[in-house]
C-alpha cells in the first residue's frame, strides 16, 4: 500500500522535472519556424505559430511587400498597401521618373512629367548634349545646338584636336589645324621624337633629328652601351667602345676573374691568370 502511494506521488514530480527539458527541446524549432515565416520561406509552418508570432509574421510580410513595391518587383501587391503607403509610393515613383528624365535614362516617361518638370528636363537634355558635343565624349546632336553653342563647340573641338596633335594622340586630325596650331604640333612632335631617340624608346626616327639632337642621341646611346658592357649584358656592343673604355673594361674583368679564382667564388678562368697570380692562389707547400 505504501509502495503504491509512493509511486503515485513521484509521477507528478517526475513530469514537472522533465517539463523544462521538453520545453527547451521544442524552443529552437519554434524560433526557427518563426524566422522562416517572417522571411517568407517555404519552410514556414503557420500552424505552429502562436497568436503574437502570427502578428509578427504579418507585420514582416507587410514590410516586405512595401519594399517590393518601392523596388518595382513583380511580387508587389499594391492592394495590400495602406493609403499613406500608397501615397508615399506614388511620390517616390514620380521623383524617380523625374530623376531618370533629367539624367537621360531610357526608363524616363515624359508623359508623367508636369509642364514645369518637362521644361527642366528639356534644359538638362540641352545642356547634356552641349557638353557632349563640346567634349567629344559621346553621341552629339549638332542639330540641337543654338548658334552660340555651335560657336563654342567649334572652338572647344578645335582646341581639343590641337591638344591631341601636340600630344601625339590617335584622335589628331591634322587637316583641322590652323597654321599656328600646325606649327605648335610639329614642334611638339619633333621634340617628342628627339626625347624618344635620346632615351632609347620606340618611335624614334633618327632622320628627323637636328645635328645637335643627333649628337646628344649618339652620346646617350654610347653611354647606355657602356653601362650594358659593364654589367655584362647581352646587348653590349664591344665594337663601339673607345680604346680607353675597352681597356678599362678588360682591366675590371681581369680583376674580377682573379678575385673569383682567389676566393673560389664566382666564375674563374685560370687560363687568363698571370704567372704571378697563378702562384698567389696555389695552396702553400705546392
C-alpha positions in Angstrom: 0.0 0.0 0.0 2.8 2.4 0.9 4.8 1.5 -2.3 1.8 2.2 -4.5 1.2 5.6 -2.7 4.9 6.4 -3.2 4.7 5.7 -6.9 1.6 8.0 -7.3 3.4 10.8 -5.5 6.6 10.6 -7.6 4.9 10.5 -11.0 3.8 14.2 -11.0 7.2 15.3 -9.6 9.0 13.4 -12.5 6.7 15.1 -15.0 7.3 18.5 -13.6 11.1 18.0 -13.6 11.1 16.9 -17.3 8.9 19.9 -18.4 11.8 22.4 -18.8 13.8 19.9 -20.8 10.9 19.3 -23.1 10.2 23.0 -23.5 13.9 23.7 -24.3 13.9 20.9 -26.8 10.9 22.5 -28.6 12.1 26.1 -28.4 14.7 26.0 -31.1 12.2 24.6 -33.6 9.7 27.3 -32.7 12.3 30.0 -33.1 13.5 28.7 -36.4 9.9 28.3 -37.7 9.2 31.9 -36.7 12.2 33.2 -38.5 11.3 31.1 -41.6 7.8 32.6 -41.6 9.0 36.2 -41.1 11.4 35.7 -44.1 8.6 34.2 -46.2 10.5 30.9 -46.7 8.8 27.7 -47.7 9.9 26.0 -44.5 7.4 28.1 -42.6 4.6 26.2 -40.8 2.0 28.8 -39.9 0.0 26.2 -37.9 2.8 26.2 -35.3 2.7 29.9 -34.7 1.2 31.5 -31.6 -1.1 34.5 -31.9 1.7 37.0 -31.1 4.0 35.2 -33.6 1.4 35.4 -36.3 1.2 39.1 -35.7 5.0 39.4 -36.1 4.9 37.4 -39.3 2.1 39.5 -40.8 4.0 42.7 -40.0 7.2 41.3 -41.6 5.2 40.2 -44.7 3.7 43.7 -45.0 7.1 45.4 -44.7 8.5 43.1 -47.4 5.6 43.9 -49.7 6.2 47.7 -49.2 9.9 47.2 -50.1 8.9 45.1 -53.2 6.6 47.9 -54.4 9.3 50.5 -53.8 11.7 48.5 -55.9 9.1 47.7 -58.6 9.3 44.0 -58.1 6.7 41.8 -59.7 5.8 40.4 -56.3 4.4 43.8 -55.2 0.8 43.7 -54.2 -0.4 47.3 -54.2 -3.8 46.3 -52.9 -2.2 45.5 -49.5 -0.7 48.9 -49.1 -2.3 51.4 -46.7 -3.4 54.8 -48.0 -0.3 56.6 -46.6 2.0 53.9 -48.1 0.3 54.2 -51.5 0.7 58.0 -51.5 4.4 57.7 -50.4 5.0 55.1 -53.2 3.4 57.4 -55.8 5.6 60.3 -54.6 8.7 58.1 -54.8 7.8 56.8 -58.2 7.2 60.3 -59.6 10.5 61.6 -58.2 12.4 58.6 -59.6 10.9 59.3 -63.1 11.9 63.0 -62.9 15.4 62.0 -62.0 15.6 59.4 -64.8 14.4 62.0 -67.3 16.9 64.6 -66.1 19.7 62.0 -66.4 18.6 61.0 -69.9 17.7 57.4 -68.8 15.6 55.2 -71.2 13.2 54.5 -68.3 12.0 58.1 -68.4 8.3 58.5 -69.1 7.8 62.0 -70.4 4.0 61.7 -70.2 4.2 61.7 -66.4 6.1 65.0 -66.1 4.5 68.2 -65.1 4.9 71.1 -67.5 7.5 72.7 -65.2 9.4 69.4 -64.9 9.3 68.9 -68.7 10.9 72.3 -69.2 13.6 71.5 -66.6 14.2 68.1 -68.3 14.5 69.8 -71.7 17.0 72.2 -70.3 19.0 69.4 -68.8 19.0 67.5 -72.0 20.1 70.6 -74.0 23.0 71.1 -71.5 23.9 67.4 -71.7 24.0 67.5 -75.5 26.1 70.7 -75.5 28.6 69.2 -73.0 28.8 66.0 -75.1 29.4 68.0 -78.3 32.0 70.2 -76.7 34.0 67.4 -75.0 33.6 64.8 -77.8 32.8 62.2 -75.2 29.6 60.7 -76.6 26.8 61.0 -79.2 26.5 64.7 -80.2 23.5 66.0 -82.0 24.7 69.3 -83.5 21.2 70.0 -84.9 20.0 70.7 -81.4 22.7 73.3 -80.7 22.0 77.0 -80.6 24.2 79.3 -82.8 26.0 80.4 -79.7 26.5 76.8 -78.5 27.7 75.8 -82.0 30.4 78.5 -82.0 31.6 77.4 -78.5 31.6 73.8 -79.6 33.7 74.6 -82.7 36.3 76.4 -80.6 36.4 73.7 -77.9 36.8 70.9 -80.5 39.5 72.8 -82.3 41.4 73.2 -79.1 40.9 69.6 -78.2 42.1 68.5 -81.6 45.2 70.7 -81.4 45.9 69.2 -77.9 45.6 65.7 -79.3 48.0 66.6 -82.2 50.6 68.1 -79.8 50.4 65.0 -77.5 50.6 62.5 -80.4 47.1 61.2 -79.8 45.5 58.9 -82.3 42.5 61.3 -82.4 44.5 64.1 -84.0 43.2 65.4 -87.4 46.0 67.5 -88.9 43.6 68.8 -91.6 41.6 70.6 -88.9 44.6 72.5 -87.6 45.2 76.2 -88.1 48.6 77.4 -89.4 49.7 78.3 -85.8 48.4 75.0 -84.4 50.2 73.1 -87.1 53.5 74.8 -86.1 52.9 74.0 -82.5 52.0 70.4 -83.2 55.1 70.0 -85.5 57.4 71.4 -82.8 55.9 69.1 -80.1 56.2 66.1 -82.4 59.8 67.0 -83.2 60.6 67.4 -79.5 58.9 64.1 -78.7 60.9 62.3 -81.3 64.1 63.7 -80.0 63.3 62.6 -76.5 62.4 59.1 -77.7 65.7 58.8 -79.5 67.8 60.1 -76.7 66.1 57.7 -74.2 66.3 54.7 -76.5 62.5 54.4 -76.6 60.3 53.2 -79.5 59.0 55.6 -82.2 62.4 57.2 -82.7 63.1 58.5 -86.2 66.8 59.4 -86.5 66.2 61.1 -89.8 64.2 63.8 -88.2 66.9 64.8 -85.6 68.8 68.0 -85.9 72.6 67.8 -85.9 72.6 68.7 -82.2 69.9 66.2 -81.3 71.7 63.5 -83.3 74.9 64.2 -81.3 73.0 64.1 -78.0 71.3 60.9 -79.0 74.6 59.3 -80.1 76.1 60.2 -76.7 73.2 58.7 -74.8 73.3 55.5 -76.9 77.1 55.2 -76.3 76.6 55.7 -72.6 73.8 53.1 -72.4 76.0 50.6 -74.3 79.0 51.2 -72.0 76.7 50.5 -69.0 75.5 47.3 -70.6 79.0 46.2 -71.2 80.0 46.9 -67.6 77.0 44.8 -66.5 77.9 42.0 -68.8 74.5 42.3 -70.6 74.0 40.6 -74.0 73.1 44.0 -75.6 76.6 45.2 -75.2 78.4 46.1 -78.5 82.1 46.0 -77.8 82.9 47.3 -81.2 81.6 50.7 -80.4 83.7 51.2 -77.3 86.7 53.5 -77.3 90.2 52.1 -76.8 90.2 53.6 -73.3 86.8 52.2 -72.4 87.7 48.7 -73.8 90.9 48.7 -71.6 89.0 49.8 -68.5 86.5 47.0 -69.0 89.3 44.5 -69.7 91.1 45.5 -66.5 87.9 45.3 -64.5 87.1 41.9 -65.9 90.7 40.7 -65.2 90.4 41.8 -61.6 87.0 40.1 -61.2 88.4 36.9 -62.7 91.4 36.9 -60.4 89.2 37.6 -57.3 86.9 34.7 -58.3 89.8 32.4 -58.6 91.5 33.6 -55.4 88.3 33.3 -53.3 86.8 30.3 -55.0 83.6 32.2 -55.6 82.2 33.1 -59.0 83.3 32.2 -62.5 87.1 31.6 -62.7 89.1 31.1 -65.8 92.5 30.1 -64.7 94.0 30.3 -68.2 93.6 34.1 -68.1 95.7 34.5 -64.9 99.2 35.8 -65.0 102.1 33.6 -63.7 102.3 35.6 -60.5 98.5 35.4 -60.0 98.6 31.7 -60.5 101.3 31.3 -57.9 99.5 33.5 -55.4 96.4 31.4 -55.4 98.2 28.0 -55.2 98.0 26.3 -51.8 101.2 26.7 -49.7 103.6 23.8 -49.9 103.0 23.2 -53.7 
